[in-house]
Amino acid sequence: MSQSERSVPWFLWPFHAIWRLVTFVLNATGRLICAVIGIALMVVGTVVTLTIVAAPVGVPLIVIGALLLVRALF
């Protein structure tokens, strides 16, 4: 590999590796939190929808929760 093909100089590689590890951990944590919030919204929306009076509030909660869950998975 020639010098022009490298994107990170060799002496900065340890800092680059640490930075990549930190971003991976934060991305994984963010996706997990997004999935948990999505599932919680879906459960709350289902419970609220069971009370027929509050169904107009519960259905959007289920949809928002499903969208968050899809975003966390993909």
PDB file with one MODEL, atoms N, CA, C and O in Angstrom:
MODEL        1
ATOM      1  N   MET A   1       0.846  -1.162   0.000  1.00  0.00           N
ATOM      2  CA  MET A   1       0.000   0.000   0.000  1.00  0.00           C
ATOM      3  C   MET A   1       0.900   1.236   0.000  1.00  0.00           C
ATOM      4  O   MET A   1       1.778   1.364   0.853  1.00  0.00           O
ATOM      5  N   SER A   2       0.690   2.117  -0.925  1.00  0.00           N
ATOM      6  CA  SER A   2       1.531   3.308  -1.016  1.00  0.00           C
ATOM      7  C   SER A   2       1.027   4.390  -0.064  1.00  0.00           C
ATOM      8  O   SER A   2      -0.066   4.285   0.492  1.00  0.00           O
ATOM      9  N   GLN A   3       1.823   5.406   0.109  1.00  0.00           N
ATOM     10  CA  GLN A   3       1.498   6.488   1.026  1.00  0.00           C
ATOM     11  C   GLN A   3       0.230   7.230   0.595  1.00  0.00           C
ATOM     12  O   GLN A   3      -0.534   7.678   1.450  1.00  0.00           O
ATOM     13  N   SER A   4      -0.007   7.368  -0.705  1.00  0.00           N
ATOM     14  CA  SER A   4      -1.169   8.123  -1.172  1.00  0.00           C
ATOM     15  C   SER A   4      -2.483   7.367  -0.961  1.00  0.00           C
ATOM     16  O   SER A   4      -3.541   7.997  -0.980  1.00  0.00           O
ATOM     17  N   GLU A   5      -2.462   6.052  -0.762  1.00  0.00           N
ATOM     18  CA  GLU A   5      -3.684   5.272  -0.577  1.00  0.00           C
ATOM     19  C   GLU A   5      -4.180   5.295   0.864  1.00  0.00           C
ATOM     20  O   GLU A   5      -5.352   5.005   1.107  1.00  0.00           O
ATOM     21  N   ARG A   6      -3.347   5.623   1.802  1.00  0.00           N
ATOM     22  CA  ARG A   6      -3.741   5.641   3.208  1.00  0.00           C
ATOM     23  C   ARG A   6      -4.512   6.915   3.515  1.00  0.00           C
ATOM     24  O   ARG A   6      -4.159   7.999   3.049  1.00  0.00           O
ATOM     25  N   SER A   7      -5.552   6.773   4.293  1.00  0.00           N
ATOM     26  CA  SER A   7      -6.328   7.944   4.672  1.00  0.00           C
ATOM     27  C   SER A   7      -5.883   8.498   6.029  1.00  0.00           C
ATOM     28  O   SER A   7      -6.111   9.671   6.327  1.00  0.00           O
ATOM     29  N   VAL A   8      -5.257   7.664   6.840  1.00  0.00           N
ATOM     30  CA  VAL A   8      -4.801   8.088   8.162  1.00  0.00           C
ATOM     31  C   VAL A   8      -3.293   7.828   8.250  1.00  0.00           C
ATOM     32  O   VAL A   8      -2.837   6.721   7.963  1.00  0.00           O
ATOM     33  N   PRO A   9      -2.528   8.834   8.643  1.00  0.00           N
ATOM     34  CA  PRO A   9      -1.090   8.601   8.812  1.00  0.00           C
ATOM     35  C   PRO A   9      -0.827   7.555   9.892  1.00  0.00           C
ATOM     36  O   PRO A   9      -1.612   7.400  10.827  1.00  0.00           O
ATOM     37  N   TRP A  10       0.285   6.844   9.749  1.00  0.00           N
ATOM     38  CA  TRP A  10       0.552   5.722  10.661  1.00  0.00           C
ATOM     39  C   TRP A  10       0.691   6.173  12.108  1.00  0.00           C
ATOM     40  O   TRP A  10       0.333   5.420  13.013  1.00  0.00           O
ATOM     41  N   PHE A  11       1.198   7.377  12.355  1.00  0.00           N
ATOM     42  CA  PHE A  11       1.397   7.820  13.737  1.00  0.00           C
ATOM     43  C   PHE A  11       0.088   8.283  14.384  1.00  0.00           C
ATOM     44  O   PHE A  11       0.033   8.434  15.604  1.00  0.00           O
ATOM     45  N   LEU A  12      -0.956   8.509  13.599  1.00  0.00           N
ATOM     46  CA  LEU A  12      -2.263   8.869  14.146  1.00  0.00           C
ATOM     47  C   LEU A  12      -3.207   7.672  14.229  1.00  0.00           C
ATOM     48  O   LEU A  12      -4.339   7.813  14.690  1.00  0.00           O
ATOM     49  N   TRP A  13      -2.759   6.503  13.790  1.00  0.00           N
ATOM     50  CA  TRP A  13      -3.614   5.334  13.758  1.00  0.00           C
ATOM     51  C   TRP A  13      -4.195   4.949  15.132  1.00  0.00           C
ATOM     52  O   TRP A  13      -5.375   4.605  15.197  1.00  0.00           O
ATOM     53  N   PRO A  14      -3.414   4.993  16.245  1.00  0.00           N
ATOM     54  CA  PRO A  14      -4.029   4.635  17.543  1.00  0.00           C
ATOM     55  C   PRO A  14      -5.195   5.549  17.922  1.00  0.00           C
ATOM     56  O   PRO A  14      -6.203   5.087  18.457  1.00  0.00           O
ATOM     57  N   PHE A  15      -5.055   6.838  17.643  1.00  0.00           N
ATOM     58  CA  PHE A  15      -6.141   7.761  17.953  1.00  0.00           C
ATOM     59  C   PHE A  15      -7.349   7.508  17.051  1.00  0.00           C
ATOM     60  O   PHE A  15      -8.496   7.609  17.486  1.00  0.00           O
ATOM     61  N   HIS A  16      -7.077   7.184  15.810  1.00  0.00           N
ATOM     62  CA  HIS A  16      -8.155   6.859  14.870  1.00  0.00           C
ATOM     63  C   HIS A  16      -8.889   5.589  15.310  1.00  0.00           C
ATOM     64  O   HIS A  16     -10.116   5.523  15.237  1.00  0.00           O
ATOM     65  N   ALA A  17      -8.146   4.591  15.764  1.00  0.00           N
ATOM     66  CA  ALA A  17      -8.763   3.337  16.223  1.00  0.00           C
ATOM     67  C   ALA A  17      -9.626   3.573  17.461  1.00  0.00           C
ATOM     68  O   ALA A  17     -10.723   3.023  17.563  1.00  0.00           O
ATOM     69  N   ILE A  18      -9.143   4.380  18.395  1.00  0.00           N
ATOM     70  CA  ILE A  18      -9.925   4.680  19.602  1.00  0.00           C
ATOM     71  C   ILE A  18     -11.188   5.445  19.225  1.00  0.00           C
ATOM     72  O   ILE A  18     -12.269   5.178  19.749  1.00  0.00           O
ATOM     73  N   TRP A  19     -11.037   6.400  18.308  1.00  0.00           N
ATOM     74  CA  TRP A  19     -12.192   7.179  17.862  1.00  0.00           C
ATOM     75  C   TRP A  19     -13.242   6.284  17.202  1.00  0.00           C
ATOM     76  O   TRP A  19     -14.436   6.449  17.449  1.00  0.00           O
ATOM     77  N   ARG A  20     -12.811   5.343  16.372  1.00  0.00           N
ATOM     78  CA  ARG A  20     -13.744   4.424  15.724  1.00  0.00           C
ATOM     79  C   ARG A  20     -14.451   3.532  16.752  1.00  0.00           C
ATOM     80  O   ARG A  20     -15.640   3.248  16.607  1.00  0.00           O
ATOM     81  N   LEU A  21     -13.727   3.088  17.792  1.00  0.00           N
ATOM     82  CA  LEU A  21     -14.331   2.271  18.844  1.00  0.00           C
ATOM     83  C   LEU A  21     -15.389   3.059  19.608  1.00  0.00           C
ATOM     84  O   LEU A  21     -16.471   2.539  19.880  1.00  0.00           O
ATOM     85  N   VAL A  22     -15.090   4.295  19.951  1.00  0.00           N
ATOM     86  CA  VAL A  22     -16.047   5.123  20.686  1.00  0.00           C
ATOM     87  C   VAL A  22     -17.295   5.374  19.848  1.00  0.00           C
ATOM     88  O   VAL A  22     -18.409   5.299  20.366  1.00  0.00           O
ATOM     89  N   THR A  23     -17.125   5.669  18.566  1.00  0.00           N
ATOM     90  CA  THR A  23     -18.299   5.902  17.717  1.00  0.00           C
ATOM     91  C   THR A  23     -19.127   4.631  17.540  1.00  0.00           C
ATOM     92  O   THR A  23     -20.354   4.697  17.465  1.00  0.00           O
ATOM     93  N   PHE A  24     -18.467   3.478  17.474  1.00  0.00           N
ATOM     94  CA  PHE A  24     -19.210   2.220  17.377  1.00  0.00           C
ATOM     95  C   PHE A  24     -20.051   1.993  18.628  1.00  0.00           C
ATOM     96  O   PHE A  24     -21.218   1.614  18.530  1.00  0.00           O
ATOM     97  N   VAL A  25     -19.469   2.221  19.801  1.00  0.00           N
ATOM     98  CA  VAL A  25     -20.196   2.014  21.057  1.00  0.00           C
ATOM     99  C   VAL A  25     -21.381   2.976  21.150  1.00  0.00           C
ATOM    100  O   VAL A  25     -22.473   2.577  21.553  1.00  0.00           O
ATOM    101  N   LEU A  26     -21.169   4.238  20.780  1.00  0.00           N
ATOM    102  CA  LEU A  26     -22.265   5.209  20.845  1.00  0.00           C
ATOM    103  C   LEU A  26     -23.363   4.884  19.838  1.00  0.00           C
ATOM    104  O   LEU A  26     -24.544   5.052  20.142  1.00  0.00           O
ATOM    105  N   ASN A  27     -22.998   4.426  18.658  1.00  0.00           N
ATOM    106  CA  ASN A  27     -24.008   4.032  17.672  1.00  0.00           C
ATOM    107  C   ASN A  27     -24.818   2.838  18.162  1.00  0.00           C
ATOM    108  O   ASN A  27     -26.041   2.814  18.030  1.00  0.00           O
ATOM    109  N   ALA A  28     -24.136   1.851  18.727  1.00  0.00           N
ATOM    110  CA  ALA A  28     -24.838   0.665  19.223  1.00  0.00           C
ATOM    111  C   ALA A  28     -25.767   1.034  20.382  1.00  0.00           C
ATOM    112  O   ALA A  28     -26.889   0.534  20.462  1.00  0.00           O
ATOM    113  N   THR A  29     -25.305   1.900  21.273  1.00  0.00           N
ATOM    114  CA  THR A  29     -26.132   2.330  22.401  1.00  0.00           C
ATOM    115  C   THR A  29     -27.346   3.111  21.915  1.00  0.00           C
ATOM    116  O   THR A  29     -28.455   2.920  22.414  1.00  0.00           O
ATOM    117  N   GLY A  30     -27.134   3.986  20.945  1.00  0.00           N
ATOM    118  CA  GLY A  30     -28.245   4.763  20.402  1.00  0.00           C
ATOM    119  C   GLY A  30     -29.289   3.888  19.744  1.00  0.00           C
ATOM    120  O   GLY A  30     -30.488   4.118  19.903  1.00  0.00           O
ATOM    121  N   ARG A  31     -28.842   2.881  19.002  1.00  0.00           N
ATOM    122  CA  ARG A  31     -29.798   1.968  18.364  1.00  0.00           C
ATOM    123  C   ARG A  31     -30.572   1.166  19.406  1.00  0.00           C
ATOM    124  O   ARG A  31     -31.772   0.942  19.249  1.00  0.00           O
ATOM    125  N   LEU A  32     -29.901   0.736  20.458  1.00  0.00           N
ATOM    126  CA  LEU A  32     -30.571  -0.032  21.507  1.00  0.00           C
ATOM    127  C   LEU A  32     -31.611   0.823  22.223  1.00  0.00           C
ATOM    128  O   LEU A  32     -32.726   0.366  22.474  1.00  0.00           O
ATOM    129  N   ILE A  33     -31.254   2.051  22.550  1.00  0.00           N
ATOM    130  CA  ILE A  33     -32.204   2.947  23.216  1.00  0.00           C
ATOM    131  C   ILE A  33     -33.382   3.243  22.300  1.00  0.00           C
ATOM    132  O   ILE A  33     -34.524   3.288  22.758  1.00  0.00           O
ATOM    133  N   CYS A  34     -33.123   3.442  21.028  1.00  0.00           N
ATOM    134  CA  CYS A  34     -34.193   3.694  20.057  1.00  0.00           C
ATOM    135  C   CYS A  34     -35.139   2.498  19.978  1.00  0.00           C
ATOM    136  O   CYS A  34     -36.356   2.674  19.920  1.00  0.00           O
ATOM    137  N   ALA A  35     -34.597   1.302  19.977  1.00  0.00           N
ATOM    138  CA  ALA A  35     -35.443   0.103  19.922  1.00  0.00           C
ATOM    139  C   ALA A  35     -36.280  -0.039  21.189  1.00  0.00           C
ATOM    140  O   ALA A  35     -37.460  -0.382  21.111  1.00  0.00           O
ATOM    141  N   VAL A  36     -35.695   0.216  22.341  1.00  0.00           N
ATOM    142  CA  VAL A  36     -36.433   0.096  23.607  1.00  0.00           C
ATOM    143  C   VAL A  36     -37.551   1.129  23.674  1.00  0.00           C
ATOM    144  O   VAL A  36     -38.662   0.812  24.099  1.00  0.00           O
ATOM    145  N   ILE A  37     -37.267   2.364  23.258  1.00  0.00           N
ATOM    146  CA  ILE A  37     -38.303   3.396  23.266  1.00  0.00           C
ATOM    147  C   ILE A  37     -39.408   3.044  22.269  1.00  0.00           C
ATOM    148  O   ILE A  37     -40.586   3.264  22.552  1.00  0.00           O
ATOM    149  N   GLY A  38     -39.044   2.504  21.116  1.00  0.00           N
ATOM    150  CA  GLY A  38     -40.041   2.099  20.131  1.00  0.00           C
ATOM    151  C   GLY A  38     -40.957   1.009  20.655  1.00  0.00           C
ATOM    152  O   GLY A  38     -42.173   1.075  20.474  1.00  0.00           O
ATOM    153  N   ILE A  39     -40.382   0.011  21.300  1.00  0.00           N
ATOM    154  CA  ILE A  39     -41.200  -1.075  21.862  1.00  0.00           C
ATOM    155  C   ILE A  39     -42.097  -0.533  22.973  1.00  0.00           C
ATOM    156  O   ILE A  39     -43.263  -0.914  23.070  1.00  0.00           O
ATOM    157  N   ALA A  40     -41.563   0.347  23.806  1.00  0.00           N
ATOM    158  CA  ALA A  40     -42.359   0.920  24.892  1.00  0.00           C
ATOM    159  C   ALA A  40     -43.534   1.733  24.340  1.00  0.00           C
ATOM    160  O   ALA A  40     -44.648   1.647  24.856  1.00  0.00           O
ATOM    161  N   LEU A  41     -43.284   2.518  23.296  1.00  0.00           N
ATOM    162  CA  LEU A  41     -44.377   3.294  22.695  1.00  0.00           C
ATOM    163  C   LEU A  41     -45.431   2.388  22.078  1.00  0.00           C
ATOM    164  O   LEU A  41     -46.623   2.686  22.146  1.00  0.00           O
ATOM    165  N   MET A  42     -45.001   1.290  21.479  1.00  0.00           N
ATOM    166  CA  MET A  42     -45.969   0.358  20.904  1.00  0.00           C
ATOM    167  C   MET A  42     -46.831  -0.282  21.993  1.00  0.00           C
ATOM    168  O   MET A  42     -48.038  -0.447  21.814  1.00  0.00           O
ATOM    169  N   VAL A  43     -46.218  -0.638  23.110  1.00  0.00           N
ATOM    170  CA  VAL A  43     -46.979  -1.239  24.216  1.00  0.00           C
ATOM    171  C   VAL A  43     -47.954  -0.223  24.800  1.00  0.00           C
ATOM    172  O   VAL A  43     -49.122  -0.539  25.027  1.00  0.00           O
ATOM    173  N   VAL A  44     -47.480   0.989  25.043  1.00  0.00           N
ATOM    174  CA  VAL A  44     -48.356   2.029  25.590  1.00  0.00           C
ATOM    175  C   VAL A  44     -49.475   2.350  24.612  1.00  0.00           C
ATOM    176  O   VAL A  44     -50.622   2.533  25.020  1.00  0.00           O
ATOM    177  N   GLY A  45     -49.152   2.421  23.329  1.00  0.00           N
ATOM    178  CA  GLY A  45     -50.185   2.675  22.328  1.00  0.00           C
ATOM    179  C   GLY A  45     -51.227   1.582  22.280  1.00  0.00           C
ATOM    180  O   GLY A  45     -52.414   1.860  22.107  1.00  0.00           O
ATOM    181  N   THR A  46     -50.797   0.334  22.431  1.00  0.00           N
ATOM    182  CA  THR A  46     -51.750  -0.782  22.443  1.00  0.00           C
ATOM    183  C   THR A  46     -52.660  -0.705  23.658  1.00  0.00           C
ATOM    184  O   THR A  46     -53.869  -0.907  23.552  1.00  0.00           O
ATOM    185  N   VAL A  47     -52.078  -0.413  24.805  1.00  0.00           N
ATOM    186  CA  VAL A  47     -52.886  -0.310  26.028  1.00  0.00           C
ATOM    187  C   VAL A  47     -53.871   0.849  25.923  1.00  0.00           C
ATOM    188  O   VAL A  47     -55.029   0.722  26.321  1.00  0.00           O
ATOM    189  N   VAL A  48     -53.414   1.976  25.389  1.00  0.00           N
ATOM    190  CA  VAL A  48     -54.303   3.133  25.250  1.00  0.00           C
ATOM    191  C   VAL A  48     -55.387   2.851  24.219  1.00  0.00           C
ATOM    192  O   VAL A  48     -56.521   3.303  24.380  1.00  0.00           O
ATOM    193  N   THR A  49     -55.065   2.121  23.175  1.00  0.00           N
ATOM    194  CA  THR A  49     -56.058   1.804  22.149  1.00  0.00           C
ATOM    195  C   THR A  49     -57.139   0.868  22.690  1.00  0.00           C
ATOM    196  O   THR A  49     -58.279   0.909  22.226  1.00  0.00           O
ATOM    197  N   LEU A  50     -56.799   0.042  23.647  1.00  0.00           N
ATOM    198  CA  LEU A  50     -57.802  -0.854  24.230  1.00  0.00           C
ATOM    199  C   LEU A  50     -58.921  -0.079  24.915  1.00  0.00           C
ATOM    200  O   LEU A  50     -60.059  -0.545  24.968  1.00  0.00           O
ATOM    201  N   THR A  51     -58.603   1.098  25.437  1.00  0.00           N
ATOM    202  CA  THR A  51     -59.671   1.971  25.923  1.00  0.00           C
ATOM    203  C   THR A  51     -60.165   2.733  24.693  1.00  0.00           C
ATOM    204  O   THR A  51     -59.493   3.647  24.216  1.00  0.00           O
ATOM    205  N   ILE A  52     -61.291   2.371  24.203  1.00  0.00           N
ATOM    206  CA  ILE A  52     -61.783   2.808  22.893  1.00  0.00           C
ATOM    207  C   ILE A  52     -61.864   4.328  22.795  1.00  0.00           C
ATOM    208  O   ILE A  52     -61.738   4.884  21.703  1.00  0.00           O
ATOM    209  N   VAL A  53     -62.070   5.002  23.916  1.00  0.00           N
ATOM    210  CA  VAL A  53     -62.188   6.453  23.900  1.00  0.00           C
ATOM    211  C   VAL A  53     -60.875   7.102  23.476  1.00  0.00           C
ATOM    212  O   VAL A  53     -60.885   8.111  22.771  1.00  0.00           O
ATOM    213  N   ALA A  54     -59.750   6.537  23.895  1.00  0.00           N
ATOM    214  CA  ALA A  54     -58.435   7.129  23.607  1.00  0.00           C
ATOM    215  C   ALA A  54     -57.759   6.515  22.381  1.00  0.00           C
ATOM    216  O   ALA A  54     -56.554   6.684  22.193  1.00  0.00           O
ATOM    217  N   ALA A  55     -58.517   5.807  21.548  1.00  0.00           N
ATOM    218  CA  ALA A  55     -57.942   5.170  20.357  1.00  0.00           C
ATOM    219  C   ALA A  55     -57.288   6.156  19.393  1.00  0.00           C
ATOM    220  O   ALA A  55     -56.270   5.812  18.793  1.00  0.00           O
ATOM    221  N   PRO A  56     -57.825   7.367  19.216  1.00  0.00           N
ATOM    222  CA  PRO A  56     -57.129   8.310  18.332  1.00  0.00           C
ATOM    223  C   PRO A  56     -55.737   8.698  18.823  1.00  0.00           C
ATOM    224  O   PRO A  56     -54.918   9.162  18.030  1.00  0.00           O
ATOM    225  N   VAL A  57     -55.459   8.524  20.082  1.00  0.00           N
ATOM    226  CA  VAL A  57     -54.126   8.798  20.620  1.00  0.00           C
ATOM    227  C   VAL A  57     -53.262   7.544  20.556  1.00  0.00           C
ATOM    228  O   VAL A  57     -52.058   7.634  20.315  1.00  0.00           O
ATOM    229  N   GLY A  58     -53.857   6.387  20.766  1.00  0.00           N
ATOM    230  CA  GLY A  58     -53.108   5.140  20.827  1.00  0.00           C
ATOM    231  C   GLY A  58     -52.571   4.677  19.492  1.00  0.00           C
ATOM    232  O   GLY A  58     -51.456   4.162  19.423  1.00  0.00           O
ATOM    233  N   VAL A  59     -53.337   4.848  18.433  1.00  0.00           N
ATOM    234  CA  VAL A  59     -52.899   4.393  17.115  1.00  0.00           C
ATOM    235  C   VAL A  59     -51.657   5.158  16.638  1.00  0.00           C
ATOM    236  O   VAL A  59     -50.717   4.524  16.160  1.00  0.00           O
ATOM    237  N   PRO A  60     -51.613   6.492  16.749  1.00  0.00           N
ATOM    238  CA  PRO A  60     -50.365   7.172  16.379  1.00  0.00           C
ATOM    239  C   PRO A  60     -49.169   6.764  17.239  1.00  0.00           C
ATOM    240  O   PRO A  60     -48.041   6.722  16.748  1.00  0.00           O
ATOM    241  N   LEU A  61     -49.405   6.464  18.517  1.00  0.00           N
ATOM    242  CA  LEU A  61     -48.313   5.984  19.367  1.00  0.00           C
ATOM    243  C   LEU A  61     -47.761   4.660  18.846  1.00  0.00           C
ATOM    244  O   LEU A  61     -46.548   4.451  18.838  1.00  0.00           O
ATOM    245  N   ILE A  62     -48.646   3.773  18.414  1.00  0.00           N
ATOM    246  CA  ILE A  62     -48.206   2.492  17.863  1.00  0.00           C
ATOM    247  C   ILE A  62     -47.408   2.717  16.583  1.00  0.00           C
ATOM    248  O   ILE A  62     -46.382   2.071  16.371  1.00  0.00           O
ATOM    249  N   VAL A  63     -47.868   3.617  15.740  1.00  0.00           N
ATOM    250  CA  VAL A  63     -47.181   3.888  14.473  1.00  0.00           C
ATOM    251  C   VAL A  63     -45.803   4.503  14.732  1.00  0.00           C
ATOM    252  O   VAL A  63     -44.815   4.099  14.118  1.00  0.00           O
ATOM    253  N   ILE A  64     -45.740   5.473  15.634  1.00  0.00           N
ATOM    254  CA  ILE A  64     -44.444   6.099  15.958  1.00  0.00           C
ATOM    255  C   ILE A  64     -43.491   5.074  16.563  1.00  0.00           C
ATOM    256  O   ILE A  64     -42.303   5.061  16.239  1.00  0.00           O
ATOM    257  N   GLY A  65     -44.006   4.219  17.437  1.00  0.00           N
ATOM    258  CA  GLY A  65     -43.173   3.172  18.022  1.00  0.00           C
ATOM    259  C   GLY A  65     -42.655   2.198  16.978  1.00  0.00           C
ATOM    260  O   GLY A  65     -41.500   1.776  17.033  1.00  0.00           O
ATOM    261  N   ALA A  66     -43.507   1.843  16.028  1.00  0.00           N
ATOM    262  CA  ALA A  66     -43.085   0.929  14.954  1.00  0.00           C
ATOM    263  C   ALA A  66     -42.022   1.581  14.081  1.00  0.00           C
ATOM    264  O   ALA A  66     -41.060   0.926  13.680  1.00  0.00           O
ATOM    265  N   LEU A  67     -42.189   2.863  13.785  1.00  0.00           N
ATOM    266  CA  LEU A  67     -41.189   3.569  12.980  1.00  0.00           C
ATOM    267  C   LEU A  67     -39.850   3.655  13.702  1.00  0.00           C
ATOM    268  O   LEU A  67     -38.798   3.505  13.080  1.00  0.00           O
ATOM    269  N   LEU A  68     -39.883   3.894  14.999  1.00  0.00           N
ATOM    270  CA  LEU A  68     -38.635   3.915  15.772  1.00  0.00           C
ATOM    271  C   LEU A  68     -37.968   2.546  15.785  1.00  0.00           C
ATOM    272  O   LEU A  68     -36.745   2.444  15.686  1.00  0.00           O
ATOM    273  N   LEU A  69     -38.760   1.512  15.904  1.00  0.00           N
ATOM    274  CA  LEU A  69     -38.209   0.161  15.916  1.00  0.00           C
ATOM    275  C   LEU A  69     -37.591  -0.186  14.559  1.00  0.00           C
ATOM    276  O   LEU A  69     -36.519  -0.788  14.503  1.00  0.00           O
ATOM    277  N   VAL A  70     -38.254   0.186  13.479  1.00  0.00           N
ATOM    278  CA  VAL A  70     -37.702  -0.058  12.150  1.00  0.00           C
ATOM    279  C   VAL A  70     -36.408   0.723  11.965  1.00  0.00           C
ATOM    280  O   VAL A  70     -35.447   0.212  11.389  1.00  0.00           O
ATOM    281  N   ARG A  71     -36.382   1.966  12.455  1.00  0.00           N
ATOM    282  CA  ARG A  71     -35.166   2.790  12.351  1.00  0.00           C
ATOM    283  C   ARG A  71     -34.028   2.168  13.151  1.00  0.00           C
ATOM    284  O   ARG A  71     -32.875   2.226  12.723  1.00  0.00           O
ATOM    285  N   ALA A  72     -34.323   1.583  14.284  1.00  0.00           N
ATOM    286  CA  ALA A  72     -33.278   0.972  15.096  1.00  0.00           C
ATOM    287  C   ALA A  72     -32.738  -0.296  14.446  1.00  0.00           C
ATOM    288  O   ALA A  72     -31.560  -0.615  14.603  1.00  0.00           O
ATOM    289  N   LEU A  73     -33.574  -1.012  13.728  1.00  0.00           N
ATOM    290  CA  LEU A  73     -33.135  -2.263  13.118  1.00  0.00           C
ATOM    291  C   LEU A  73     -32.372  -2.036  11.820  1.00  0.00           C
ATOM    292  O   LEU A  73     -31.448  -2.791  11.514  1.00  0.00           O
ATOM    293  N   PHE A  74     -32.732  -1.024  11.059  1.00  0.00           N
ATOM    294  CA  PHE A  74     -32.091  -0.790   9.773  1.00  0.00           C
ATOM    295  C   PHE A  74     -31.401   0.500   9.821  1.00  0.00           C
ATOM    296  O   PHE A  74     -30.784   0.907   8.836  1.00  0.00           O
TER     297      PHE A  74
ENDMDL
END
